[in-house]
Amino acid sequence: MSVFAVSGEQYGRLESNVTLSNMSLTRLPVSWHLSHSAVLPWHQVTPNGSLVLLRVNHSAQGTYSCYDNSGRLLRSIKLRLGHPPGRLTISCQVPNHTHVRCSWVETVKTFLPAEYNASFSNGKEWSPCIVDVTQKHCDVVHPAFWQPIHTLRITETNALGSKNTTASVKLHELLKPDPPESVLVKELGGYPKKLLISWRFPSSWPQHDAFPLIFHIRYRPQGSMFWSEIYSLDNSVVIWDALAGHLHQVQVRTRDEINAESQWSEWSPLLLGRPWEDYTTPEPDVEPEDIFTLPTKSKPEASTPKSRGSKHGDEGNLGLVILLVLFSVVILTTIFSLIFVSMTVWSVQRRRDHATKQELTSMVKMKSIPI
């Protein structure tokens, strides 16, 4: 039998016998009522007027009243049933080097209000772990991180008893940052295969050079089963091998860079991003009007800047310039050829004339010599 009375309330253990005492032994016999009803759970009344409830369950809870033969109320007491505390299941989170949060879950449902006391030891001394009863967790600020093992002790107490639970805590193995924040995926203008990914350090992480973080980035085209991965010590990175024209899924996580035994954070929420695309539509080589208009012998359509693109006009001008240059080269070549031929003919003719003149002179001289 487990019974504990507290100022108008009495606590009993479920599945046990609970005795409610008659406070006035001079007023016998007595009668007991539960919540103003004479119908009681399985019970018996002792000779001194006490009420013994047998193998109680939750239906036996309520307010019990004891009356004498004249109907005078002798005692009224509220009965609450439950279990004493059991061992707790403890887990701890270490989001940074300055904060430890440990939470617990009951392995035994007591059905009774409880109080908790928690303390944290670095192996040399105990310090308080500040308890939040409603959330069932406690916090330690600035733990001795250089100590390899710490001990957490939590005591749960209710009206039926108390229970101590201890757990060993290895801070360097439990260190797990919160995910990176404000992750953004942006295109880079003019680069159809690049994406800029940026993020911020977790707000819970100390912004100090003594606590550097390494970041793990993964990305893939939407619909693909395979991730590409890169690592960075900065808070932004450029992807060089994105698939042009496709949406990409991107996530980032982080970990303490120095402590190799620490844990990776959870992945940041999945984001989508698309590389830069050139939305300029090239002009067709043939006008739509030219495709559907039948050729006629009428006067050809004049080409104007409005009917022809500037690109076609530039190409036409360039062709005309090239044609003029070629025509000029041909003309100049012809002229130089004619001049060369004329000078050659003139030189040959002059030589012939000179030779003929010499021959005549020689003949004249020979005729003038006396025989």
C-alpha positions as YAML, in Angstrom:
chain: A
units: angstrom
residues:
- id: 1
  name: MET
  ca: [0.00, 0.00, 0.00]
- id: 2
  name: SER
  ca: [1.44, 3.40, -1.08]
- id: 3
  name: VAL
  ca: [-0.32, 6.43, 0.41]
- id: 4
  name: PHE
  ca: [0.90, 9.97, 0.89]
- id: 5
  name: ALA
  ca: [-1.30, 12.79, 2.24]
- id: 6
  name: VAL
  ca: [-0.68, 16.44, 1.41]
- id: 7
  name: SER
  ca: [-2.94, 19.18, 2.90]
- id: 8
  name: GLY
  ca: [-6.38, 18.04, 1.82]
- id: 9
  name: GLU
  ca: [-5.05, 15.77, -0.89]
- id: 10
  name: GLN
  ca: [-3.98, 12.16, -0.70]
- id: 11
  name: TYR
  ca: [-1.86, 10.38, -3.27]
- id: 12
  name: GLY
  ca: [-1.95, 6.66, -3.94]
- id: 13
  name: ARG
  ca: [-0.18, 4.26, -6.26]
- id: 14
  name: LEU
  ca: [-2.18, 2.70, -9.05]
- id: 15
  name: GLU
  ca: [-2.89, -1.04, -8.82]
- id: 16
  name: SER
  ca: [-2.30, -0.99, -5.03]
- id: 17
  name: ASN
  ca: [-4.54, -0.78, -1.93]
- id: 18
  name: VAL
  ca: [-5.18, 2.74, -0.67]
- id: 19
  name: THR
  ca: [-6.48, 3.52, 2.85]
- id: 20
  name: LEU
  ca: [-8.46, 6.66, 3.65]
- id: 21
  name: SER
  ca: [-8.46, 7.11, 7.44]
- id: 22
  name: ASN
  ca: [-11.38, 8.12, 9.65]
- id: 23
  name: MET
  ca: [-10.14, 11.13, 11.60]
- id: 24
  name: SER
  ca: [-12.83, 10.81, 14.30]
- id: 25
  name: LEU
  ca: [-12.74, 7.49, 16.09]
- id: 26
  name: THR
  ca: [-15.55, 8.50, 18.51]
- id: 27
  name: ARG
  ca: [-18.26, 8.85, 15.87]
- id: 28
  name: LEU
  ca: [-18.90, 5.33, 14.71]
- id: 29
  name: PRO
  ca: [-20.28, 3.92, 12.54]
- id: 30
  name: VAL
  ca: [-19.45, 6.12, 9.50]
- id: 31
  name: SER
  ca: [-20.35, 6.13, 5.82]
- id: 32
  name: TRP
  ca: [-18.13, 7.13, 2.83]
- id: 33
  name: HIS
  ca: [-19.22, 8.84, -0.37]
- id: 34
  name: LEU
  ca: [-17.29, 9.48, -3.61]
- id: 35
  name: SER
  ca: [-18.19, 12.78, -5.24]
- id: 36
  name: HIS
  ca: [-21.53, 12.83, -3.31]
- id: 37
  name: SER
  ca: [-22.39, 9.28, -4.39]
- id: 38
  name: ALA
  ca: [-22.72, 6.32, -2.09]
- id: 39
  name: VAL
  ca: [-21.47, 4.04, -4.88]
- id: 40
  name: LEU
  ca: [-17.81, 3.26, -4.19]
- id: 41
  name: PRO
  ca: [-15.11, 1.28, -6.01]
- id: 42
  name: TRP
  ca: [-14.12, -2.12, -4.75]
- id: 43
  name: HIS
  ca: [-13.46, -1.53, -1.05]
- id: 44
  name: GLN
  ca: [-13.90, -2.47, 2.55]
- id: 45
  name: VAL
  ca: [-14.44, -0.46, 5.76]
- id: 46
  name: THR
  ca: [-12.34, -1.31, 8.81]
- id: 47
  name: PRO
  ca: [-13.79, -1.46, 12.34]
- id: 48
  name: ASN
  ca: [-12.35, 1.97, 13.11]
- id: 49
  name: GLY
  ca: [-14.17, 3.47, 10.14]
- id: 50
  name: SER
  ca: [-11.23, 3.73, 7.68]
- id: 51
  name: LEU
  ca: [-11.94, 3.11, 3.97]
- id: 52
  name: VAL
  ca: [-9.65, 0.67, 2.15]
- id: 53
  name: LEU
  ca: [-9.80, 0.86, -1.64]
- id: 54
  name: LEU
  ca: [-8.60, -2.36, -3.24]
- id: 55
  name: ARG
  ca: [-6.40, -2.52, -6.38]
- id: 56
  name: VAL
  ca: [-7.26, 1.02, -7.36]
- id: 57
  name: ASN
  ca: [-7.38, 2.30, -10.92]
- id: 58
  name: HIS
  ca: [-8.08, 5.72, -12.37]
- id: 59
  name: SER
  ca: [-11.81, 5.42, -11.76]
- id: 60
  name: ALA
  ca: [-11.13, 5.52, -8.00]
- id: 61
  name: GLN
  ca: [-9.84, 9.11, -8.17]
- id: 62
  name: GLY
  ca: [-12.01, 11.89, -6.83]
- id: 63
  name: THR
  ca: [-13.16, 13.60, -3.64]
- id: 64
  name: TYR
  ca: [-14.11, 11.27, -0.76]
- id: 65
  name: SER
  ca: [-16.35, 12.41, 2.12]
- id: 66
  name: CYS
  ca: [-16.84, 10.70, 5.52]
- id: 67
  name: TYR
  ca: [-20.15, 11.15, 7.42]
- id: 68
  name: ASP
  ca: [-21.38, 9.99, 10.85]
- id: 69
  name: ASN
  ca: [-24.80, 8.49, 11.55]
- id: 70
  name: SER
  ca: [-26.39, 11.91, 11.84]
- id: 71
  name: GLY
  ca: [-25.09, 12.93, 8.41]
- id: 72
  name: ARG
  ca: [-22.46, 15.24, 9.81]
- id: 73
  name: LEU
  ca: [-19.36, 15.61, 7.59]
- id: 74
  name: LEU
  ca: [-16.33, 14.33, 9.42]
- id: 75
  name: ARG
  ca: [-13.71, 14.52, 6.67]
- id: 76
  name: SER
  ca: [-13.30, 15.38, 2.99]
- id: 77
  name: ILE
  ca: [-10.19, 14.48, 1.01]
- id: 78
  name: LYS
  ca: [-9.22, 14.45, -2.67]
- id: 79
  name: LEU
  ca: [-7.54, 11.26, -3.90]
- id: 80
  name: ARG
  ca: [-5.03, 11.35, -6.80]
- id: 81
  name: LEU
  ca: [-3.49, 8.19, -8.22]
- id: 82
  name: GLY
  ca: [-0.31, 7.58, -10.16]
- id: 83
  name: HIS
  ca: [3.19, 6.08, -10.09]
- id: 84
  name: PRO
  ca: [6.49, 7.13, -8.51]
- id: 85
  name: PRO
  ca: [9.14, 8.48, -10.91]
- id: 86
  name: GLY
  ca: [11.16, 6.12, -13.09]
- id: 87
  name: ARG
  ca: [14.39, 6.48, -15.00]
- id: 88
  name: LEU
  ca: [14.56, 9.34, -17.53]
- id: 89
  name: THR
  ca: [15.82, 9.15, -21.11]
- id: 90
  name: ILE
  ca: [18.27, 12.05, -21.55]
- id: 91
  name: SER
  ca: [19.60, 13.63, -24.73]
- id: 92
  name: CYS
  ca: [21.83, 16.71, -25.10]
- id: 93
  name: GLN
  ca: [22.39, 19.19, -27.92]
- id: 94
  name: VAL
  ca: [25.52, 21.34, -28.24]
- id: 95
  name: PRO
  ca: [24.82, 24.04, -30.88]
- id: 96
  name: ASN
  ca: [28.06, 25.90, -30.08]
- id: 97
  name: HIS
  ca: [31.01, 26.00, -27.69]
- id: 98
  name: THR
  ca: [29.20, 28.12, -25.10]
- id: 99
  name: HIS
  ca: [25.84, 26.42, -24.68]
- id: 100
  name: VAL
  ca: [24.57, 22.94, -23.80]
- id: 101
  name: ARG
  ca: [20.88, 22.03, -23.71]
- id: 102
  name: CYS
  ca: [19.76, 18.69, -22.30]
- id: 103
  name: SER
  ca: [16.19, 17.41, -22.49]
- id: 104
  name: TRP
  ca: [14.53, 14.32, -21.08]
- id: 105
  name: VAL
  ca: [11.56, 12.03, -21.59]
- id: 106
  name: GLU
  ca: [9.85, 9.98, -18.87]
- id: 107
  name: THR
  ca: [10.07, 6.23, -19.25]
- id: 108
  name: VAL
  ca: [7.26, 5.89, -16.68]
- id: 109
  name: LYS
  ca: [4.04, 7.84, -17.05]
- id: 110
  name: THR
  ca: [3.41, 8.95, -13.47]
- id: 111
  name: PHE
  ca: [0.14, 10.88, -14.00]
- id: 112
  name: LEU
  ca: [1.27, 13.15, -11.15]
- id: 113
  name: PRO
  ca: [2.86, 16.62, -11.04]
- id: 114
  name: ALA
  ca: [6.63, 16.49, -10.68]
- id: 115
  name: GLU
  ca: [9.55, 18.71, -9.84]
- id: 116
  name: TYR
  ca: [12.98, 18.46, -11.48]
- id: 117
  name: ASN
  ca: [16.42, 19.38, -10.29]
- id: 118
  name: ALA
  ca: [19.44, 19.19, -12.60]
- id: 119
  name: SER
  ca: [23.19, 19.71, -12.16]
- id: 120
  name: PHE
  ca: [26.20, 19.46, -14.46]
- id: 121
  name: SER
  ca: [29.71, 18.32, -13.54]
- id: 122
  name: ASN
  ca: [33.00, 18.71, -15.39]
- id: 123
  name: GLY
  ca: [34.58, 16.00, -13.25]
- id: 124
  name: LYS
  ca: [35.74, 18.42, -10.55]
- id: 125
  name: GLU
  ca: [32.71, 20.40, -9.45]
- id: 126
  name: TRP
  ca: [28.95, 20.52, -9.89]
- id: 127
  name: SER
  ca: [27.17, 23.53, -11.35]
- id: 128
  name: PRO
  ca: [23.42, 24.07, -11.84]
- id: 129
  name: CYS
  ca: [21.69, 23.22, -15.08]
- id: 130
  name: ILE
  ca: [18.88, 25.77, -15.38]
- id: 131
  name: VAL
  ca: [15.58, 23.87, -15.64]
- id: 132
  name: ASP
  ca: [12.53, 24.69, -17.74]
- id: 133
  name: VAL
  ca: [9.87, 22.38, -16.25]
- id: 134
  name: THR
  ca: [7.24, 23.00, -18.93]
- id: 135
  name: GLN
  ca: [9.64, 22.16, -21.77]
- id: 136
  name: LYS
  ca: [11.48, 19.50, -19.75]
- id: 137
  name: HIS
  ca: [14.98, 20.67, -20.55]
- id: 138
  name: CYS
  ca: [17.85, 22.44, -18.81]
- id: 139
  name: ASP
  ca: [20.63, 24.74, -20.04]
- id: 140
  name: VAL
  ca: [24.32, 25.03, -19.19]
- id: 141
  name: VAL
  ca: [26.19, 28.19, -20.15]
- id: 142
  name: HIS
  ca: [29.94, 28.24, -20.83]
- id: 143
  name: PRO
  ca: [30.73, 24.61, -20.04]
- id: 144
  name: ALA
  ca: [34.34, 23.49, -19.62]
- id: 145
  name: PHE
  ca: [34.72, 22.38, -23.23]
- id: 146
  name: TRP
  ca: [38.28, 21.20, -22.77]
- id: 147
  name: GLN
  ca: [37.15, 18.42, -20.43]
- id: 148
  name: PRO
  ca: [36.57, 15.18, -22.38]
- id: 149
  name: ILE
  ca: [33.58, 13.90, -20.37]
- id: 150
  name: HIS
  ca: [30.90, 15.66, -18.34]
- id: 151
  name: THR
  ca: [28.12, 14.26, -16.15]
- id: 152
  name: LEU
  ca: [24.51, 15.39, -16.04]
- id: 153
  name: ARG
  ca: [22.32, 14.44, -13.07]
- id: 154
  name: ILE
  ca: [18.55, 14.98, -13.08]
- id: 155
  name: THR
  ca: [16.28, 14.25, -10.11]
- id: 156
  name: GLU
  ca: [12.55, 13.83, -10.64]
- id: 157
  name: THR
  ca: [10.32, 14.10, -7.56]
- id: 158
  name: ASN
  ca: [6.59, 13.64, -7.09]
- id: 159
  name: ALA
  ca: [4.29, 12.85, -4.14]
- id: 160
  name: LEU
  ca: [5.12, 9.14, -4.32]
- id: 161
  name: GLY
  ca: [8.92, 9.38, -4.43]
- id: 162
  name: SER
  ca: [11.98, 10.56, -6.35]
- id: 163
  name: LYS
  ca: [14.47, 9.14, -8.84]
- id: 164
  name: ASN
  ca: [17.98, 10.20, -9.90]
- id: 165
  name: THR
  ca: [19.15, 9.72, -13.49]
- id: 166
  name: THR
  ca: [22.73, 10.40, -14.61]
- id: 167
  name: ALA
  ca: [24.20, 10.56, -18.10]
- id: 168
  name: SER
  ca: [27.72, 11.00, -19.46]
- id: 169
  name: VAL
  ca: [28.12, 13.83, -21.96]
- id: 170
  name: LYS
  ca: [30.97, 14.17, -24.49]
- id: 171
  name: LEU
  ca: [30.70, 17.74, -25.67]
- id: 172
  name: HIS
  ca: [33.23, 17.49, -28.51]
- id: 173
  name: GLU
  ca: [31.25, 14.61, -30.07]
- id: 174
  name: LEU
  ca: [27.86, 16.25, -29.55]
- id: 175
  name: LEU
  ca: [28.90, 19.60, -31.02]
- id: 176
  name: LYS
  ca: [26.44, 20.15, -33.87]
- id: 177
  name: PRO
  ca: [25.85, 23.64, -35.28]
- id: 178
  name: ASP
  ca: [22.46, 24.83, -36.40]
- id: 179
  name: PRO
  ca: [21.98, 24.90, -40.21]
- id: 180
  name: PRO
  ca: [23.26, 27.90, -42.22]
- id: 181
  name: GLU
  ca: [20.74, 30.70, -42.53]
- id: 182
  name: SER
  ca: [19.51, 33.02, -45.31]
- id: 183
  name: VAL
  ca: [20.66, 30.71, -48.10]
- id: 184
  name: LEU
  ca: [20.28, 32.35, -51.54]
- id: 185
  name: VAL
  ca: [20.72, 31.03, -55.09]
- id: 186
  name: LYS
  ca: [21.35, 33.65, -57.79]
- id: 187
  name: GLU
  ca: [22.18, 33.61, -61.48]
- id: 188
  name: LEU
  ca: [25.29, 35.31, -62.88]
- id: 189
  name: GLY
  ca: [24.45, 37.51, -65.85]
- id: 190
  name: GLY
  ca: [26.03, 36.32, -69.07]
- id: 191
  name: TYR
  ca: [27.02, 32.91, -67.68]
- id: 192
  name: PRO
  ca: [24.53, 30.15, -68.57]
- id: 193
  name: LYS
  ca: [26.42, 27.48, -66.56]
- id: 194
  name: LYS
  ca: [27.09, 29.37, -63.32]
- id: 195
  name: LEU
  ca: [25.14, 29.86, -60.08]
- id: 196
  name: LEU
  ca: [26.06, 32.01, -57.08]
- id: 197
  name: ILE
  ca: [25.17, 30.44, -53.72]
- id: 198
  name: SER
  ca: [25.45, 32.51, -50.53]
- id: 199
  name: TRP
  ca: [24.46, 32.03, -46.89]
- id: 200
  name: ARG
  ca: [24.97, 33.34, -43.36]
- id: 201
  name: PHE
  ca: [26.52, 31.72, -40.33]
- id: 202
  name: PRO
  ca: [24.00, 30.20, -37.90]
- id: 203
  name: SER
  ca: [22.86, 32.95, -35.54]
- id: 204
  name: SER
  ca: [23.58, 30.64, -32.60]
- id: 205
  name: TRP
  ca: [27.25, 30.27, -33.60]
- id: 206
  name: PRO
  ca: [29.79, 32.73, -32.08]
- id: 207
  name: GLN
  ca: [31.10, 35.10, -34.73]
- id: 208
  name: HIS
  ca: [34.72, 34.64, -33.75]
- id: 209
  name: ASP
  ca: [37.86, 33.54, -35.58]
- id: 210
  name: ALA
  ca: [38.49, 30.99, -32.83]
- id: 211
  name: PHE
  ca: [35.45, 28.97, -33.98]
- id: 212
  name: PRO
  ca: [35.73, 28.58, -37.78]
- id: 213
  name: LEU
  ca: [33.15, 26.60, -39.74]
- id: 214
  name: ILE
  ca: [33.41, 24.54, -42.91]
- id: 215
  name: PHE
  ca: [30.44, 24.43, -45.27]
- id: 216
  name: HIS
  ca: [29.22, 21.54, -47.41]
- id: 217
  name: ILE
  ca: [27.20, 22.48, -50.51]
- id: 218
  name: ARG
  ca: [25.31, 20.04, -52.67]
- id: 219
  name: TYR
  ca: [23.35, 20.72, -55.85]
- id: 220
  name: ARG
  ca: [21.72, 18.85, -58.73]
- id: 221
  name: PRO
  ca: [19.40, 19.53, -61.66]
- id: 222
  name: GLN
  ca: [15.80, 19.08, -60.59]
- id: 223
  name: GLY
  ca: [14.75, 15.50, -61.27]
- id: 224
  name: SER
  ca: [18.27, 14.07, -61.06]
- id: 225
  name: MET
  ca: [19.13, 11.36, -58.52]
- id: 226
  name: PHE
  ca: [22.78, 12.39, -58.16]
- id: 227
  name: TRP
  ca: [24.23, 15.30, -56.19]
- id: 228
  name: SER
  ca: [27.36, 17.29, -56.98]
- id: 229
  name: GLU
  ca: [29.23, 18.42, -53.85]
- id: 230
  name: ILE
  ca: [31.74, 21.12, -52.97]
- id: 231
  name: TYR
  ca: [33.21, 22.48, -49.72]
- id: 232
  name: SER
  ca: [33.99, 26.04, -48.72]
- id: 233
  name: LEU
  ca: [35.33, 28.05, -45.79]
- id: 234
  name: ASP
  ca: [33.63, 31.23, -47.02]
- id: 235
  name: ASN
  ca: [29.95, 32.12, -46.92]
- id: 236
  name: SER
  ca: [29.49, 32.05, -50.71]
- id: 237
  name: VAL
  ca: [30.56, 29.92, -53.64]
- id: 238
  name: VAL
  ca: [30.16, 29.92, -57.43]
- id: 239
  name: ILE
  ca: [29.02, 26.76, -59.21]
- id: 240
  name: TRP
  ca: [30.76, 26.46, -62.60]
- id: 241
  name: ASP
  ca: [29.13, 23.34, -64.01]
- id: 242
  name: ALA
  ca: [25.41, 24.00, -63.73]
- id: 243
  name: LEU
  ca: [23.22, 22.53, -66.46]
- id: 244
  name: ALA
  ca: [22.19, 25.39, -68.72]
- id: 245
  name: GLY
  ca: [18.48, 26.10, -68.86]
- id: 246
  name: HIS
  ca: [17.54, 23.81, -65.94]
- id: 247
  name: LEU
  ca: [16.30, 24.40, -62.41]
- id: 248
  name: HIS
  ca: [18.75, 23.23, -59.74]
- id: 249
  name: GLN
  ca: [18.15, 22.06, -56.16]
- id: 250
  name: VAL
  ca: [20.62, 23.48, -53.62]
- id: 251
  name: GLN
  ca: [21.28, 22.77, -49.92]
- id: 252
  name: VAL
  ca: [24.00, 23.79, -47.46]
- id: 253
  name: ARG
  ca: [25.13, 22.37, -44.11]
- id: 254
  name: THR
  ca: [28.04, 23.15, -41.79]
- id: 255
  name: ARG
  ca: [30.39, 21.72, -39.17]
- id: 256
  name: ASP
  ca: [33.14, 22.87, -36.82]
- id: 257
  name: GLU
  ca: [36.25, 23.02, -38.99]
- id: 258
  name: ILE
  ca: [38.78, 22.15, -36.28]
- id: 259
  name: ASN
  ca: [36.90, 19.46, -34.36]
- id: 260
  name: ALA
  ca: [36.79, 16.45, -36.70]
- id: 261
  name: GLU
  ca: [34.67, 14.48, -34.19]
- id: 262
  name: SER
  ca: [31.87, 17.04, -34.24]
- id: 263
  name: GLN
  ca: [28.66, 16.50, -36.19]
- id: 264
  name: TRP
  ca: [27.37, 18.07, -39.39]
- id: 265
  name: SER
  ca: [24.37, 20.33, -39.00]
- id: 266
  name: GLU
  ca: [21.06, 19.48, -40.60]
- id: 267
  name: TRP
  ca: [20.72, 20.51, -44.25]
- id: 268
  name: SER
  ca: [19.24, 23.91, -44.95]
- id: 269
  name: PRO
  ca: [15.78, 23.94, -46.57]
- id: 270
  name: LEU
  ca: [15.79, 22.92, -50.23]
- id: 271
  name: LEU
  ca: [16.09, 25.89, -52.61]
- id: 272
  name: LEU
  ca: [15.62, 26.13, -56.38]
- id: 273
  name: GLY
  ca: [17.67, 28.26, -58.77]
- id: 274
  name: ARG
  ca: [18.15, 28.54, -62.54]
- id: 275
  name: PRO
  ca: [21.30, 29.77, -64.34]
- id: 276
  name: TRP
  ca: [21.18, 32.88, -66.51]
- id: 277
  name: GLU
  ca: [19.48, 32.47, -69.88]
- id: 278
  name: ASP
  ca: [19.67, 34.62, -73.04]
- id: 279
  name: TYR
  ca: [16.08, 35.37, -73.94]
- id: 280
  name: THR
  ca: [17.00, 37.36, -77.15]
- id: 281
  name: THR
  ca: [15.15, 35.91, -80.17]
- id: 282
  name: PRO
  ca: [17.29, 35.90, -83.36]
- id: 283
  name: GLU
  ca: [15.71, 37.54, -86.42]
- id: 284
  name: PRO
  ca: [14.76, 35.18, -89.30]
- id: 285
  name: ASP
  ca: [16.87, 35.29, -92.48]
- id: 286
  name: VAL
  ca: [13.72, 35.55, -94.60]
- id: 287
  name: GLU
  ca: [10.88, 37.94, -93.95]
- id: 288
  name: PRO
  ca: [7.44, 36.31, -93.51]
- id: 289
  name: GLU
  ca: [6.18, 38.44, -96.36]
- id: 290
  name: ASP
  ca: [8.87, 37.00, -98.64]
- id: 291
  name: ILE
  ca: [7.79, 33.46, -97.78]
- id: 292
  name: PHE
  ca: [4.13, 33.86, -98.70]
- id: 293
  name: THR
  ca: [4.43, 36.40, -101.58]
- id: 294
  name: LEU
  ca: [4.63, 34.94, -105.09]
- id: 295
  name: PRO
  ca: [7.32, 36.46, -107.32]
- id: 296
  name: THR
  ca: [6.03, 38.76, -110.12]
- id: 297
  name: LYS
  ca: [7.57, 40.67, -113.01]
- id: 298
  name: SER
  ca: [6.50, 43.93, -111.52]
- id: 299
  name: LYS
  ca: [8.97, 46.45, -110.16]
- id: 300
  name: PRO
  ca: [11.03, 44.82, -107.37]
- id: 301
  name: GLU
  ca: [10.37, 45.91, -103.82]
- id: 302
  name: ALA
  ca: [12.74, 48.56, -102.63]
- id: 303
  name: SER
  ca: [14.88, 47.62, -99.69]
- id: 304
  name: THR
  ca: [14.50, 50.11, -96.87]
- id: 305
  name: PRO
  ca: [15.65, 50.15, -93.23]
- id: 306
  name: LYS
  ca: [12.06, 49.45, -92.16]
- id: 307
  name: SER
  ca: [11.66, 46.37, -94.38]
- id: 308
  name: ARG
  ca: [15.16, 45.01, -93.80]
- id: 309
  name: GLY
  ca: [16.93, 44.62, -90.48]
- id: 310
  name: SER
  ca: [19.98, 46.69, -89.77]
- id: 311
  name: LYS
  ca: [22.01, 43.49, -89.84]
- id: 312
  name: HIS
  ca: [21.02, 42.75, -93.48]
- id: 313
  name: GLY
  ca: [21.71, 46.38, -94.44]
- id: 314
  name: ASP
  ca: [25.19, 46.20, -92.97]
- id: 315
  name: GLU
  ca: [25.87, 42.93, -94.80]
- id: 316
  name: GLY
  ca: [24.67, 44.46, -98.10]
- id: 317
  name: ASN
  ca: [26.88, 47.53, -97.66]
- id: 318
  name: LEU
  ca: [29.86, 45.35, -96.83]
- id: 319
  name: GLY
  ca: [29.33, 43.25, -99.97]
- id: 320
  name: LEU
  ca: [29.10, 46.40, -102.09]
- id: 321
  name: VAL
  ca: [32.35, 47.75, -100.64]
- id: 322
  name: ILE
  ca: [34.13, 44.45, -101.29]
- id: 323
  name: LEU
  ca: [32.81, 44.39, -104.87]
- id: 324
  name: LEU
  ca: [34.02, 47.95, -105.48]
- id: 325
  name: VAL
  ca: [37.44, 47.16, -104.09]
- id: 326
  name: LEU
  ca: [37.78, 44.07, -106.30]
- id: 327
  name: PHE
  ca: [36.62, 46.04, -109.34]
- id: 328
  name: SER
  ca: [39.19, 48.77, -108.59]
- id: 329
  name: VAL
  ca: [41.95, 46.18, -108.24]
- id: 330
  name: VAL
  ca: [41.02, 44.67, -111.62]
- id: 331
  name: ILE
  ca: [40.95, 48.10, -113.30]
- id: 332
  name: LEU
  ca: [44.31, 49.11, -111.81]
- id: 333
  name: THR
  ca: [45.84, 45.78, -112.78]
- id: 334
  name: THR
  ca: [44.60, 46.20, -116.35]
- id: 335
  name: ILE
  ca: [45.95, 49.74, -116.56]
- id: 336
  name: PHE
  ca: [49.36, 48.77, -115.20]
- id: 337
  name: SER
  ca: [49.45, 45.82, -117.62]
- id: 338
  name: LEU
  ca: [48.68, 48.08, -120.61]
- id: 339
  name: ILE
  ca: [51.32, 50.58, -119.51]
- id: 340
  name: PHE
  ca: [53.88, 47.81, -119.13]
- id: 341
  name: VAL
  ca: [53.06, 46.37, -122.56]
- id: 342
  name: SER
  ca: [53.16, 49.83, -124.18]
- id: 343
  name: MET
  ca: [56.54, 50.63, -122.65]
- id: 344
  name: THR
  ca: [57.88, 47.26, -123.75]
- id: 345
  name: VAL
  ca: [56.70, 47.76, -127.33]
- id: 346
  name: TRP
  ca: [58.09, 51.31, -127.36]
- id: 347
  name: SER
  ca: [61.47, 50.12, -126.11]
- id: 348
  name: VAL
  ca: [61.71, 47.37, -128.72]
- id: 349
  name: GLN
  ca: [60.70, 49.76, -131.50]
- id: 350
  name: ARG
  ca: [63.28, 52.29, -130.39]
- id: 351
  name: ARG
  ca: [66.00, 49.69, -130.45]
- id: 352
  name: ARG
  ca: [65.00, 48.68, -133.98]
- id: 353
  name: ASP
  ca: [65.01, 52.29, -135.15]
- id: 354
  name: HIS
  ca: [68.43, 52.84, -133.63]
- id: 355
  name: ALA
  ca: [69.80, 49.72, -135.32]
- id: 356
  name: THR
  ca: [68.37, 50.74, -138.70]
- id: 357
  name: LYS
  ca: [69.92, 54.20, -138.37]
- id: 358
  name: GLN
  ca: [73.35, 52.74, -137.65]
- id: 359
  name: GLU
  ca: [73.11, 50.47, -140.68]
- id: 360
  name: LEU
  ca: [72.28, 53.42, -142.96]
- id: 361
  name: THR
  ca: [75.17, 55.43, -141.56]
- id: 362
  name: SER
  ca: [77.55, 52.59, -142.21]
- id: 363
  name: MET
  ca: [76.38, 52.23, -145.81]
- id: 364
  name: VAL
  ca: [76.82, 55.91, -146.44]
- id: 365
  name: LYS
  ca: [80.34, 55.82, -145.12]
- id: 366
  name: MET
  ca: [81.21, 52.86, -147.28]
- id: 367
  name: LYS
  ca: [79.94, 54.51, -150.41]
- id: 368
  name: SER
  ca: [82.03, 57.58, -149.74]
- id: 369
  name: ILE
  ca: [85.32, 55.70, -149.63]
- id: 370
  name: PRO
  ca: [87.21, 55.90, -153.06]
- id: 371
  name: ILE
  ca: [87.75, 52.65, -154.84]
...
